[in-house]
Structures are given as structure tokens and as C-alpha cells.
């Protein structure tokens, strides 16, 4: 090896080491989210689950350093209204997510307040099953934003969407469409009041992304989507062949926040 190479190799090593050390820190700036879907089959289960979430689970999450937790139910005319309760939990890091069960197990107030659900009999559970989806926030919206409304929660609409891709490559293009392509900017310009945009990193419909937008009521929701479809920026972006066929299936959930939801 000549002397010239020997002179710059240590510097290159330091640069690469620095990038290696910085990258995880940069990744941690993008929040992680868990969406829990509690499936219920009776009004009695719904009442018990509401009491558990309101009086035990959310207060325990707050004590664990998670300030804003969303709890939502499907609008009244949805096909499976009254059968699913959505809980949206933000995490500042993966370690916070991984350590949450042990944190809750050490919280005596939580164990006492949640006893009816946590220690329910095998033939009398407060919910039938719970599904969990883990996500990481998009680069262009690394942190959740909680909207502020003054009207009754029962009037507000929170729209949760899941977009699946037929292949990993097409899915990555849809993520790019939101970020570098400018779809997030269009939503922001039109006042969609997004809560989050995120990639699913563990779930049952992968590859897919999910995002949530909010509106004061259903009329506002419909007006916003009419404006979106007619926006010149969207017409141009959606006509770009590079982003064609990037969504193979979409699920749309129209939700109301519960009275005890943090947003």
C-alpha cells in the first residue's frame, strides 16, 4: 500500500464510523406507532373495555411517559360498528415499545385499576381478540401531531387508511410518492390535519403503509376529499406513470374518538 493511501485511510475510517454511529440516532427521530385493534362481540364487552382503557390503560401509558394515546370507534353506519376499538400509541423509540409490557407489569396502580380485564375468567373475557400493527413514521412527518377541535368528539371524523402494494418495489414507490413525490404536501396545503403517516414494519397486510387524517365532521371530510381530487397538484402527481399501480388494495376506516381519547 502506498503512502498516499495510508494517509487518508484513517480519516475515511473515522467518517464511516461516524455515519454508522449517527444513523441509528437519526432513525430514532422517527417515531414508532402501535395500532391495537380490540375485537368485541357484545355491548357488555365494550363497556368493560372502555372502563379498562379509560381508568387503567391510558393512565398507565401516561405514567410510562406516553402523553398522547388515541382511542377510536367506527362510525355508526360502518359494517362492523360496535365490534372493533382502535388504540393508537406513539413511541419515541423501539426500546420504549419493547419495554412497555414490563413497565405495565411493575405498575401496581395499573394492575389494580385493570383487574376486571387483566384477571378476567377464561369464559368471560372483556374482548375476543386483539390485533397489533407496528409502524414507523415517514421521514417527512417524523412525529405525530394531535389536532385540536372544540366540537363534540362524537361529531369528529378520524380517517385511518391502509394502502397495500402488490410488490415491495411498488410499495416503496408509494412511500416515495407521499414523501419526495409531494402527496403529503398536498394534504397539508388542503388542511387535512394529519395525525401521522407511517410504514408498517410488522402487520398482517404487508407491504403496506397507513396514515390518519382528521376533520371536524363528516361534511368537512367529504369537502376535503372533493378538493383533493380536484387539486391540480394531485392531478399532475396521479398522472405520473412512475407511480402507477402502486396501491393494490386500500382499507378505509372512518372513526370517532372516544370521550376519553387524548386526541
PEDA-V842765 format. One record per residue. N is the residue number from 1. SS is DSSP state (2 for helix, 1 for strand, 0 for the rest). OMEGA is omega in degrees with one decimal (* if undefined). Layout:
BEGIN
n->(N:N)
ss->(SS:SS)
omega->(OMEGA:OMEGA)
END
This chain:
BEGIN
n->(1:2:3:4:5:6:7:8:9:10:11:12:13:14:15:16:17:18:19:20:21:22:23:24:25:26:27:28:29:30:31:32:33:34:35:36:37:38:39:40:41:42:43:44:45:46:47:48:49:50:51:52:53:54:55:56:57:58:59:60:61:62:63:64:65:66:67:68:69:70:71:72:73:74:75:76:77:78:79:80:81:82:83:84:85:86:87:88:89:90:91:92:93:94:95:96:97:98:99:100:101:102:103:104:105:106:107:108:109:110:111:112:113:114:115:116:117:118:119:120:121:122:123:124:125:126:127:128:129:130:131:132:133:134:135:136:137:138:139:140:141:142:143:144:145:146:147:148:149:150:151:152:153:154:155:156:157:158:159:160:161:162:163:164:165:166:167:168:169:170:171:172:173:174:175:176:177:178:179:180:181:182:183:184:185:186:187:188:189:190:191:192:193:194:195:196:197:198:199:200:201:202:203:204:205:206:207:208:209:210:211:212:213:214:215:216:217:218:219:220:221:222:223:224:225:226:227:228:229:230:231:232:233:234:235:236:237:238:239:240:241:242:243:244:245:246:247:248:249:250:251:252:253:254:255:256:257:258:259:260:261:262:263)
ss->(0:0:2:2:2:2:2:2:2:2:2:2:2:2:2:2:2:2:2:2:2:2:2:2:2:2:2:2:0:0:0:1:1:1:1:1:1:1:1:0:0:0:2:2:2:2:2:2:2:2:2:2:2:2:2:2:2:2:2:2:2:2:2:0:0:0:0:0:1:1:1:1:1:1:0:0:0:0:0:0:0:0:0:1:1:1:1:1:1:1:1:0:0:2:2:2:2:2:2:2:2:2:2:2:2:0:0:2:2:2:2:2:2:0:2:2:2:2:0:0:0:0:0:0:0:0:0:0:1:1:1:1:1:1:1:1:1:0:2:2:2:0:0:0:0:0:0:0:0:0:0:0:0:0:0:0:1:1:1:1:1:1:1:1:0:0:0:2:2:2:2:2:2:2:2:2:2:2:0:0:0:0:2:2:2:2:2:2:2:0:0:0:0:0:0:1:1:1:1:1:1:1:0:0:0:0:0:1:1:1:1:1:1:1:1:0:0:2:2:2:2:2:2:2:2:2:2:2:2:2:0:2:2:2:2:2:2:2:0:0:2:2:2:0:0:0:0:0:1:1:1:1:1:1:1:1:1:0:0:0:0:0:0)
omega->(-177.9:-176.0:-178.8:178.6:-179.6:-175.6:-176.9:179.1:178.0:178.7:178.3:178.8:-179.7:179.1:-179.6:178.3:178.9:178.1:179.3:-177.7:-176.4:-173.6:177.8:179.3:178.7:-179.5:-179.2:178.1:175.8:-177.1:172.0:179.7:169.3:172.3:178.2:177.4:176.7:179.6:-177.2:-176.2:177.9:175.2:179.6:176.2:-179.3:-179.9:179.7:179.9:177.0:-179.2:179.1:-178.4:-176.3:-170.2:-175.9:-169.9:-178.5:176.1:178.6:177.0:177.2:178.8:179.6:176.7:177.9:-168.3:-172.7:177.5:-179.2:175.2:-171.4:175.3:-179.6:177.5:-168.3:-176.1:175.4:-176.4:-178.1:176.0:-179.4:-177.2:-177.1:172.0:-178.9:175.0:-178.4:-175.2:175.7:177.3:179.0:-178.6:176.2:-179.6:177.5:177.2:-177.2:-175.2:-175.3:179.8:179.6:176.2:179.5:-179.8:-179.8:-177.2:-176.8:179.1:178.3:-178.0:179.6:-176.6:-177.1:-172.8:-177.2:-179.9:-176.0:-177.5:-179.9:178.0:-176.0:-178.4:178.5:-178.2:180.0:174.2:-177.2:-178.6:174.9:175.6:-177.5:175.1:-179.7:-175.8:171.0:-175.2:174.0:178.9:-175.9:171.4:-172.5:-177.6:179.1:175.9:-179.0:-180.0:179.9:178.4:-179.4:-179.7:-177.0:179.8:-178.3:178.7:-173.3:178.0:172.4:-175.1:178.5:-178.9:174.6:178.8:178.3:176.0:-178.9:178.1:177.8:-178.6:178.9:176.3:-179.7:178.0:178.3:175.1:177.4:179.3:177.0:-174.0:-177.7:-178.3:174.8:-179.2:176.7:179.5:179.1:177.1:-178.7:-179.9:-177.9:174.3:179.7:177.3:-178.6:173.7:178.4:165.3:-173.7:174.5:175.0:178.9:172.3:-178.8:-174.5:-178.3:-174.8:-0.1:178.5:174.1:177.8:174.3:-178.1:174.3:-172.3:-177.0:-179.3:180.0:-175.8:178.0:178.6:178.3:-178.5:178.6:179.9:-179.1:174.1:179.2:179.4:-178.1:-178.4:-176.2:178.7:-179.5:178.5:178.5:179.1:-177.7:-177.6:177.9:-179.9:-176.4:179.8:-178.0:-179.6:174.3:179.9:176.8:179.8:179.2:178.5:171.5:-177.9:178.9:175.6:-168.1:166.9:171.3:174.7:-179.5:-177.9:177.5:-179.9:176.4:*)
END
